[in-house]
Amino acid sequence: MQHSISTLQPDSQAARFQSGKCYDLAIIGAGISSAYTLIHYLSLVEQQFTNSEARLNPVFPKQPLKIVVTEKYGEFWTGIPYGSRSGKTALLISPLIEFIPQAAEREHFIEWLNANREWLFDPQEYSRGELSHQWLQANAADMAQNCWDDLFIPRHVFGLYLQERVSQTIQSAVSKGWIEIDTITADVWDVRQDRDLYRVDLTTTEGDTYFTTEKLVLAIGSPPNVAFAKPVNELETDACYIDNMYEPSLDANLDRICKSLAHQPHRQVLMVGSNAGTLDTLYSINNSKVAADLIDKFIILSPNAAFPHRISREVPVLNYTPQHLVGLLKSEIFTAKQIFEAVRSDVADATAANINISDIYSDISKVTMQGLNRLNVEEQAQFVFIYAVEIGKLQRRAGGEYLDVVGKAIERDKLEFIKGKFVSSTIDEVGNLACEYIDGETCQQQTINASIGAIINCAGFQDVTKSSSLLIQNLIKREICIPNQSGRGFTIDKNFEASKNCYVMGPLVAGNIDGSLRIWHAESCQRIIGLSQHLASVLMPPTPAANIDREYYEPTLANTIEI
């Protein structure tokens, strides 16, 4: 069944764009951070332009506001996780009620799901993959009965929703004369201050150009993936290397892996890392019988040699108490490191008692937050910079659809964990691909000599101080953005300002503490919705700052999607 949604096409305003044009607001990047910032911002624009008293204010903004949004890959308002680069198979890693806990936004999305359910979940489309077909069969009754909260829906569906919602919001504001907006497919590679403006240098299909802007929002997503160290003589083997499973897309790389394995005797796939990207890949491969049959075994190399804990559909009543944490909080003084060590001990004890960590993560997180609130400012900073993320790693969670694939592969001896840290890939003396790694138990360098036919990098993102991104390098070099102590983001104040009138939104706000603003992980949709609401109020004065629910500043410690 064919269906089209109303979207603002990339470069739809390109005819208006001229080199050197000046804007009131520029947003670099067009993922969900950009999408929700615009949704909230344009809501405030509407409030101001329809408020007769506000119009009498001498600092009332001129009309129309001139806005530009750039996107490197040309797919607006989805980012990698919710767009075509993740394919149509990948699922949310948490149920919808956790993915969007804000009731009003979730209800808006569910209303859209109900209105578009027939074409979104077309049985003919879902029958093309074994796991997709199973997913639709298992969840069709719940969807028909408007029971969406506990579902792990395909991520691209949320991307379609955002594309339509943002596009309609933009079109409404443009039609009323409140804004002019240019959406440009371009690679932004430099930003520099030019008196009271920012000059933004970018490359389009027509060559290098630039524009200037009074206010700038950097919504550029996560840094690039940590790159592989490949053997110098890699061309001597038929093995397939995938540095980034989403570049150019997950589907394209699956095709590449299949073509490579079909013409070589080595059928084992080494996957570096055990995060959400690894689960995406395993699920997508096993959705295709052709791809799954080509692979003899998956070897998962990661420091913890484990996947996230299963999210239960029905959480049992355990009356659980994290004894080590509770005992620590009886002390008058303790440190961020001690909180981490207590959580680690509680998780170890629960695991030994066969308790699912996912079933008790809220209990642990609640007491952890109580401990955090009692730390002095210096120790809170250490918690944000270092230990919160380490605690999150102990409580990673994922849905049953993904973990069922892992369980079945282990049962059939088609999946093996190796605890260790990837060093490099090599070519052995007979021309076969091998892998060097540091053993997680002995700390000695070892070699995987299995018949490896492909290596997939799911190892995570670069430290911003070591990023290969030219834009990030230039932002740091020009001191427009300063890396924070976590290495995961830029230093910002409570208004997300990195430099005067230059703001950061999305994953690169991680690792910041400023009063009640304490952010150690900022990739979840939940957090982005709340944080972008506050940023929008900063971008659109003199509207008073919105009252932000503290859950966005003091989030639970469970890691969410890390793509």
C-alpha positions as CSV (number, residue, x, y, z in Angstrom):
1,M,0.0,0.0,0.0
2,Q,1.4,3.4,-1.0
3,H,1.1,6.4,1.2
4,S,2.7,9.8,1.2
5,I,3.0,12.2,4.1
6,S,3.3,15.9,4.0
7,T,6.9,16.9,4.5
8,L,9.1,19.9,3.7
9,Q,11.5,18.6,1.1
10,P,15.3,19.1,1.6
11,D,16.5,22.2,-0.2
12,S,12.8,23.2,-0.8
13,Q,13.8,26.8,0.0
14,A,17.2,26.6,-1.7
15,A,16.2,29.1,-4.4
16,R,16.1,31.8,-1.7
17,F,19.5,30.8,-0.3
18,Q,22.3,33.1,-1.3
19,S,26.0,32.9,-0.2
20,G,26.6,35.4,2.6
21,K,22.9,35.5,3.6
22,C,22.2,36.6,7.2
23,Y,19.8,34.7,9.5
24,D,18.2,35.3,12.9
25,L,18.7,31.6,13.8
26,A,20.7,28.8,12.3
27,I,20.5,25.1,13.4
28,I,23.3,22.8,12.3
29,G,21.9,19.2,12.0
30,A,18.4,18.0,11.5
31,G,17.9,15.1,13.8
32,I,15.4,14.9,16.6
33,S,17.3,17.5,18.7
34,S,16.7,20.0,15.9
35,A,13.1,18.7,15.3
36,Y,12.0,19.2,18.9
37,T,13.9,22.5,19.3
38,L,12.0,23.8,16.2
39,I,8.6,22.4,17.4
40,H,9.0,24.2,20.8
41,Y,10.5,27.3,19.3
42,L,7.7,27.8,16.7
43,S,5.1,27.2,19.4
44,L,6.6,30.2,21.3
45,V,6.8,32.2,18.0
46,E,3.0,31.6,17.6
47,Q,2.4,32.7,21.2
48,Q,4.3,35.9,20.7
49,F,3.0,36.9,17.3
50,T,-0.6,36.3,18.4
51,N,-0.2,38.2,21.7
52,S,-1.2,41.8,21.2
53,E,0.5,42.9,24.4
54,A,3.8,41.3,23.4
55,R,3.7,43.2,20.1
56,L,3.9,46.5,22.1
57,N,7.2,45.3,23.7
58,P,10.1,47.3,22.2
59,V,12.2,44.1,22.0
60,F,9.5,42.3,20.2
61,P,11.2,40.2,17.4
62,K,11.0,41.4,13.9
63,Q,8.8,39.6,11.5
64,P,9.4,37.3,9.7
65,L,12.2,35.6,11.6
66,K,14.8,34.2,9.2
67,I,15.8,30.6,10.0
68,V,18.1,28.1,8.3
69,V,18.6,24.4,9.0
70,T,21.4,22.4,7.5
71,E,21.6,18.6,7.3
72,K,24.6,16.7,6.0
73,Y,22.8,13.6,4.7
74,G,19.7,15.3,3.3
75,E,17.2,13.4,5.4
76,F,15.5,16.0,7.7
77,W,14.1,15.6,11.2
78,T,15.0,11.9,11.8
79,G,18.7,11.7,12.4
80,I,20.3,8.3,12.1
81,P,18.2,6.3,14.6
82,Y,14.8,7.2,13.2
83,G,15.5,7.5,9.5
84,S,16.4,5.4,6.4
85,R,20.0,4.7,7.6
86,S,18.7,2.5,10.4
87,G,16.3,0.7,8.0
88,K,12.7,-0.3,8.6
89,T,13.4,-3.3,10.9
90,A,15.2,-1.7,13.8
91,L,13.0,-1.3,17.0
92,L,12.9,1.0,19.9
93,I,15.1,-0.4,22.7
94,S,12.6,0.6,25.3
95,P,8.8,0.5,25.4
96,L,6.9,3.5,24.1
97,I,5.9,4.7,27.6
98,E,9.6,4.9,28.5
99,F,10.7,6.3,25.2
100,I,8.2,9.2,25.5
101,P,7.2,9.4,29.1
102,Q,5.7,12.9,28.6
103,A,2.0,12.1,28.4
104,A,1.0,14.9,26.1
105,E,3.6,14.1,23.5
106,R,3.0,10.4,23.7
107,E,-0.7,10.9,23.3
108,H,-0.1,13.1,20.2
109,F,2.1,10.3,18.7
110,I,-0.4,7.6,19.5
111,E,-3.2,9.6,17.9
112,W,-1.1,9.8,14.8
113,L,-0.3,6.0,15.0
114,N,-4.0,5.2,15.2
115,A,-4.8,7.5,12.2
116,N,-2.1,5.9,10.1
117,R,-2.0,2.4,11.4
118,E,-3.2,0.6,8.3
119,W,-0.5,1.8,6.0
120,L,2.3,2.0,8.6
121,F,1.9,-1.6,9.5
122,D,1.0,-3.1,6.2
123,P,1.0,-6.9,6.5
124,Q,2.4,-7.3,3.0
125,E,5.4,-5.1,3.8
126,Y,6.0,-6.8,7.1
127,S,5.9,-10.3,5.6
128,R,9.1,-9.7,3.7
129,G,11.2,-10.4,6.9
130,E,10.8,-13.3,9.3
131,L,11.2,-11.3,12.4
132,S,9.1,-8.4,11.1
133,H,6.3,-10.8,10.4
134,Q,6.6,-12.2,13.9
135,W,6.6,-8.7,15.4
136,L,3.4,-7.7,13.6
137,Q,1.6,-10.9,14.5
138,A,2.6,-10.6,18.2
139,N,1.5,-6.9,18.4
140,A,-1.4,-6.6,16.0
141,A,-4.0,-7.1,18.6
142,D,-2.6,-4.5,21.0
143,M,-2.3,-2.0,18.2
144,A,-5.9,-2.6,17.2
145,Q,-7.0,-2.1,20.8
146,N,-5.1,1.2,21.1
147,C,-2.6,-0.4,23.6
148,W,0.7,1.1,22.4
149,D,2.5,1.9,25.7
150,D,4.3,-1.4,26.1
151,L,5.2,-1.9,22.5
152,F,8.8,-1.7,21.1
153,I,7.7,-0.2,17.8
154,P,9.9,0.1,14.7
155,R,12.0,3.3,15.0
156,H,11.4,4.5,11.5
157,V,7.7,4.9,12.3
158,F,8.6,7.6,14.8
159,G,10.8,9.2,12.2
160,L,7.9,9.4,9.8
161,Y,5.8,11.0,12.5
162,L,8.5,13.6,13.3
163,Q,8.9,14.5,9.6
164,E,5.3,15.1,9.2
165,R,4.8,17.0,12.4
166,V,7.8,19.3,11.9
167,S,7.0,20.0,8.3
168,Q,3.4,20.9,9.1
169,T,4.5,23.1,11.9
170,I,7.0,24.9,9.6
171,Q,4.5,25.3,6.8
172,S,1.9,26.8,9.2
173,A,4.4,29.4,10.5
174,V,5.6,30.2,6.9
175,S,2.0,30.6,5.6
176,K,1.2,33.1,8.4
177,G,4.3,35.2,7.6
178,W,6.0,34.5,11.0
179,I,9.1,32.9,9.6
180,E,11.1,32.3,6.5
181,I,13.1,29.1,6.5
182,D,15.8,27.6,4.3
183,T,16.5,23.8,4.6
184,I,19.8,23.0,3.0
185,T,21.6,19.7,2.4
186,A,25.2,20.6,3.2
187,D,28.3,19.6,5.1
188,V,29.1,22.3,7.7
189,W,32.8,22.2,8.3
190,D,33.7,25.5,10.1
191,V,32.2,28.1,12.3
192,R,33.9,31.4,13.3
193,Q,32.8,34.5,15.1
194,D,32.4,37.6,13.0
195,R,31.7,40.6,15.4
196,D,28.2,39.9,16.7
197,L,27.5,37.2,14.2
198,Y,28.7,33.7,13.4
199,R,30.0,32.8,10.0
200,V,29.1,29.2,9.0
201,D,31.2,27.6,6.2
202,L,29.6,24.7,4.4
203,T,29.8,22.6,1.3
204,T,26.8,21.9,-0.9
205,T,26.5,19.9,-4.1
206,E,27.3,23.2,-5.9
207,G,30.5,23.9,-3.9
208,D,31.7,25.8,-0.9
209,T,29.6,28.7,0.5
210,Y,28.7,30.4,3.7
211,F,26.1,32.3,5.7
212,T,26.0,34.3,8.9
213,T,23.6,34.2,11.8
214,E,22.9,36.0,15.0
215,K,22.1,32.8,17.0
216,L,23.5,29.4,16.3
217,V,22.3,26.0,17.6
218,L,24.7,23.0,17.2
219,A,22.5,19.9,17.0
220,I,25.1,17.8,15.2
221,G,24.5,14.5,17.0
222,S,27.2,12.2,18.4
223,P,30.9,12.3,17.4
224,P,31.9,9.8,14.7
225,N,32.4,6.2,15.6
226,V,35.8,5.1,17.0
227,A,37.6,4.0,13.8
228,F,39.2,0.5,13.2
229,A,42.9,0.0,13.0
230,K,42.9,-2.0,9.7
231,P,45.8,-4.2,8.5
232,V,48.0,-2.5,5.9
233,N,47.5,-5.5,3.6
234,E,43.8,-5.7,3.9
235,L,43.3,-5.9,0.1
236,E,44.9,-9.4,0.3
237,T,41.8,-10.8,1.9
238,D,38.2,-11.0,0.8
239,A,37.0,-10.1,4.3
240,C,34.4,-7.4,4.7
241,Y,35.1,-4.4,7.1
242,I,32.3,-2.2,8.3
243,D,33.5,0.8,10.2
244,N,30.0,2.2,10.8
245,M,26.9,0.0,10.3
246,Y,24.7,3.1,9.5
247,E,27.0,4.6,6.9
248,P,25.6,4.7,4.2
249,S,22.8,2.6,5.8
250,L,22.2,-0.6,7.7
251,D,20.5,-2.2,4.8
252,A,23.3,-1.3,2.4
253,N,25.9,-2.8,4.7
254,L,23.8,-6.0,5.2
255,D,23.9,-6.4,1.4
256,R,27.6,-5.8,1.4
257,I,28.2,-8.4,4.1
258,C,26.0,-10.9,2.2
259,K,27.9,-10.4,-1.1
260,S,31.2,-10.8,0.6
261,L,30.4,-13.9,2.5
262,A,28.8,-15.6,-0.5
263,H,32.1,-15.6,-2.3
264,Q,34.5,-16.7,0.5
265,P,34.9,-19.8,2.7
266,H,35.0,-17.9,6.0
267,R,31.5,-17.4,7.4
268,Q,32.1,-16.1,11.0
269,V,31.3,-12.4,11.7
270,L,33.2,-10.6,14.4
271,M,31.2,-7.7,16.0
272,V,33.1,-5.3,18.2
273,G,30.9,-4.0,21.0
274,S,27.6,-5.2,22.6
275,N,25.5,-2.1,22.5
276,A,22.2,-1.2,20.8
277,G,23.9,-1.0,17.5
278,T,25.0,-4.6,17.8
279,L,21.5,-5.6,18.7
280,D,20.1,-3.6,15.7
281,T,22.5,-5.5,13.4
282,L,21.8,-9.0,14.8
283,Y,18.1,-8.4,14.6
284,S,18.3,-7.1,11.0
285,I,20.5,-9.9,9.8
286,N,18.2,-12.6,11.3
287,N,15.2,-10.9,9.8
288,S,16.6,-12.1,6.4
289,K,16.9,-15.9,6.0
290,V,19.4,-15.4,3.2
291,A,21.7,-13.3,5.4
292,A,21.3,-15.5,8.5
293,D,22.0,-18.7,6.6
294,L,25.3,-17.2,5.2
295,I,26.7,-16.8,8.7
296,D,28.0,-19.7,10.7
297,K,28.6,-17.8,13.9
298,F,28.6,-14.3,15.5
299,I,31.6,-13.5,17.7
300,I,30.8,-10.6,20.1
301,L,34.0,-8.9,21.4
302,S,33.3,-6.4,24.2
303,P,34.7,-5.4,27.6
304,N,31.7,-6.7,29.5
305,A,30.8,-9.7,27.2
306,A,27.1,-9.2,27.8
307,F,24.1,-7.7,26.2
308,P,21.6,-5.4,28.0
309,H,19.1,-6.9,30.5
310,R,15.7,-7.9,29.3
311,I,12.8,-5.5,29.9
312,S,9.9,-7.5,31.4
313,R,6.4,-6.9,30.0
314,E,5.1,-7.6,33.5
315,V,7.5,-6.5,36.2
316,P,7.3,-8.8,39.3
317,V,6.8,-7.4,42.7
318,L,10.1,-8.0,44.4
319,N,10.1,-5.7,47.4
320,Y,13.8,-5.2,46.6
321,T,16.2,-3.0,48.5
322,P,19.7,-2.2,47.2
323,Q,21.5,-3.0,50.5
324,H,24.9,-1.6,49.6
325,L,23.5,1.7,48.5
326,V,21.2,2.0,51.4
327,G,24.1,1.2,53.8
328,L,26.3,3.8,52.1
329,L,23.7,6.5,52.5
330,K,23.7,6.0,56.3
331,S,27.1,7.6,56.3
332,E,27.3,11.3,56.7
333,I,30.0,11.7,54.0
334,F,30.6,9.6,50.9
335,T,31.9,10.1,47.4
336,A,30.7,9.6,43.8
337,K,33.1,6.7,43.4
338,Q,31.6,5.0,46.5
339,I,28.1,5.4,45.0
340,F,29.3,3.6,41.9
341,E,31.0,0.9,43.9
342,A,27.8,0.3,46.0
343,V,25.7,0.0,42.8
344,R,28.2,-2.4,41.3
345,S,28.0,-4.6,44.5
346,D,24.2,-4.5,44.5
347,V,24.1,-5.4,40.8
348,A,26.5,-8.3,41.4
349,D,24.5,-9.6,44.4
350,A,21.2,-9.4,42.4
351,T,22.8,-11.2,39.5
352,A,24.0,-14.0,41.8
353,A,20.5,-14.3,43.1
354,N,19.1,-14.6,39.6
355,I,17.2,-11.3,39.8
356,N,16.7,-9.5,36.5
357,I,18.5,-6.2,36.8
358,S,15.9,-4.6,34.5
359,D,13.3,-5.4,37.1
360,I,15.1,-3.5,39.9
361,Y,16.8,-0.7,38.0
362,S,14.2,1.9,39.1
363,D,14.8,0.9,42.8
364,I,18.6,1.3,42.3
365,S,18.2,4.5,40.4
366,K,16.0,6.1,43.0
367,V,18.4,5.5,45.9
368,T,21.3,6.5,43.6
369,M,19.7,9.9,43.0
370,Q,19.2,10.4,46.7
371,G,22.9,9.8,47.1
372,L,23.8,12.2,44.3
373,N,21.7,15.0,45.9
374,R,23.7,14.7,49.1
375,L,27.1,15.0,47.4
376,N,29.0,18.3,47.5
377,V,29.4,20.2,44.2
378,E,32.8,18.7,43.4
379,E,31.7,15.2,43.9
380,Q,28.5,15.8,41.9
381,A,30.7,16.9,39.1
382,Q,32.7,13.7,39.4
383,F,29.5,11.7,39.3
384,V,28.4,13.5,36.1
385,F,31.8,13.3,34.4
386,I,32.7,9.7,35.2
387,Y,30.5,7.5,37.4
388,A,27.0,8.0,36.1
389,V,27.8,6.5,32.7
390,E,29.6,3.6,34.4
391,I,26.5,3.0,36.5
392,G,24.4,3.2,33.4
393,K,26.5,0.4,31.8
394,L,25.5,-1.9,34.7
395,Q,21.8,-1.3,34.1
396,R,21.5,-1.3,30.3
397,R,18.1,-2.6,29.2
398,A,16.6,-3.9,25.9
399,G,13.3,-5.4,24.7
400,G,12.5,-9.1,24.4
401,E,12.3,-9.1,20.5
402,Y,16.0,-8.2,20.4
403,L,17.1,-10.5,23.2
404,D,15.1,-13.4,21.9
405,V,17.3,-13.3,18.8
406,V,20.4,-13.5,20.9
407,G,19.0,-16.3,23.1
408,K,18.2,-18.4,20.0
409,A,21.6,-17.8,18.5
410,I,23.3,-19.0,21.7
411,E,21.1,-22.1,21.9
412,R,22.1,-23.0,18.3
413,D,25.8,-22.3,19.1
414,K,25.7,-19.4,16.6
415,L,26.8,-16.7,19.0
416,E,29.8,-16.5,21.2
417,F,31.0,-13.8,23.7
418,I,34.6,-12.9,24.2
419,K,35.5,-10.6,27.0
420,G,38.1,-8.1,25.9
421,K,39.0,-4.9,24.1
422,F,39.6,-4.7,20.4
423,V,43.2,-3.7,19.3
424,S,43.4,-4.3,15.6
425,S,42.7,-6.7,12.7
426,T,45.5,-8.5,11.1
427,I,46.2,-10.9,8.2
428,D,47.8,-14.2,9.4
429,E,50.6,-16.1,7.6
430,V,48.2,-17.9,5.3
431,G,46.2,-14.8,4.4
432,N,43.3,-15.2,6.7
433,L,41.8,-12.4,8.7
434,A,42.5,-12.4,12.4
435,C,41.8,-10.0,15.3
436,E,44.1,-8.8,18.1
437,Y,42.5,-7.9,21.4
438,I,43.3,-7.4,25.1
439,D,41.8,-10.3,27.2
440,G,39.4,-8.9,29.8
441,E,40.5,-11.4,32.4
442,T,44.3,-11.7,31.9
443,C,44.9,-8.3,30.4
444,Q,47.2,-10.0,27.9
445,Q,47.0,-9.5,24.2
446,Q,45.4,-12.4,22.4
447,T,44.5,-13.4,18.8
448,I,41.1,-14.5,17.5
449,N,42.1,-17.0,14.7
450,A,38.6,-18.1,13.8
451,S,37.5,-18.1,10.2
452,I,36.4,-14.4,10.2
453,G,34.7,-13.3,7.1
454,A,33.5,-9.8,8.3
455,I,34.2,-7.4,11.1
456,I,31.6,-4.9,12.2
457,N,32.5,-1.9,14.4
458,C,29.8,-1.2,17.0
459,A,32.3,0.1,19.6
460,G,30.9,3.5,20.2
461,F,31.7,7.1,19.6
462,Q,35.0,9.1,19.7
463,D,36.0,11.4,22.5
464,V,35.3,15.0,21.3
465,T,39.0,15.9,22.0
466,K,40.0,13.2,19.5
467,S,37.3,13.5,17.0
468,S,37.9,13.1,13.3
469,S,35.0,15.6,12.6
470,L,36.5,18.7,11.0
471,L,33.6,20.8,12.4
472,I,34.2,19.6,15.9
473,Q,38.0,20.2,15.5
474,N,37.4,23.7,14.3
475,L,34.8,24.5,17.0
476,I,37.5,23.5,19.6
477,K,40.4,25.2,17.8
478,R,38.5,28.5,17.6
479,E,37.4,28.1,21.3
480,I,33.7,28.5,20.3
481,C,33.1,25.2,22.1
482,I,35.3,23.8,25.0
483,P,35.3,20.1,25.7
484,N,34.0,19.2,29.1
485,Q,35.8,16.9,31.5
486,S,33.8,13.9,30.5
487,G,35.1,14.0,26.9
488,R,31.6,13.2,25.7
489,G,30.4,16.8,25.1
490,F,31.0,20.5,25.2
491,T,30.9,22.8,28.3
492,I,27.6,24.7,28.4
493,D,25.8,26.8,31.0
494,K,22.3,26.2,32.3
495,N,20.9,27.8,29.1
496,F,22.9,25.4,26.9
497,E,25.2,28.2,25.8
498,A,28.7,27.3,24.8
499,S,29.7,30.8,23.7
500,K,27.6,33.9,23.5
501,N,24.6,33.1,21.3
502,C,26.0,29.7,20.4
503,Y,24.0,26.8,21.9
504,V,24.4,23.0,21.9
505,M,21.5,20.5,21.9
506,G,21.6,16.7,21.7
507,P,24.3,14.2,22.7
508,L,27.0,16.8,23.0
509,V,25.4,18.4,26.0
510,A,26.4,15.3,28.0
511,G,28.9,15.7,30.8
512,N,27.6,19.0,32.2
513,I,26.7,20.3,35.6
514,D,25.4,23.8,36.4
515,G,23.1,24.1,39.4
516,S,20.1,21.9,38.8
517,L,21.3,21.1,35.3
518,R,23.1,17.7,35.6
519,I,23.4,15.8,32.3
520,W,25.6,12.7,31.8
521,H,23.7,11.1,28.9
522,A,21.6,13.1,26.4
523,E,20.7,10.7,23.6
524,S,17.3,9.6,24.7
525,C,14.2,11.0,23.2
526,Q,12.7,11.7,26.6
527,R,15.6,13.9,27.6
528,I,15.8,15.7,24.2
529,I,12.1,16.7,24.4
530,G,12.5,18.3,27.7
531,L,15.9,19.9,27.2
532,S,14.9,21.4,23.8
533,Q,11.9,22.9,25.4
534,H,14.1,24.9,27.7
535,L,16.5,25.8,24.9
536,A,13.5,27.1,22.8
537,S,12.6,29.5,25.6
538,V,16.1,30.8,25.7
539,L,16.2,31.3,21.9
540,M,12.8,33.2,21.9
541,P,12.9,36.0,24.6
542,P,11.2,37.8,26.2
543,T,9.0,34.8,26.8
544,P,9.6,33.7,30.4
545,A,11.6,30.4,30.6
546,A,9.4,27.4,30.7
547,N,9.1,25.4,33.8
548,I,11.1,22.3,33.0
549,D,10.2,19.0,34.8
550,R,13.2,18.0,36.8
551,E,13.1,14.5,35.3
552,Y,15.0,16.0,32.4
553,Y,17.8,17.2,34.6
554,E,17.9,14.3,36.9
555,P,17.1,11.4,34.6
556,T,17.1,7.7,35.6
557,L,20.5,6.0,35.1
558,A,19.4,3.4,32.7
559,N,21.1,4.0,29.3
560,T,18.7,4.5,26.4
561,I,19.4,4.1,22.6
562,E,23.2,4.7,22.0
563,I,23.3,4.7,18.1
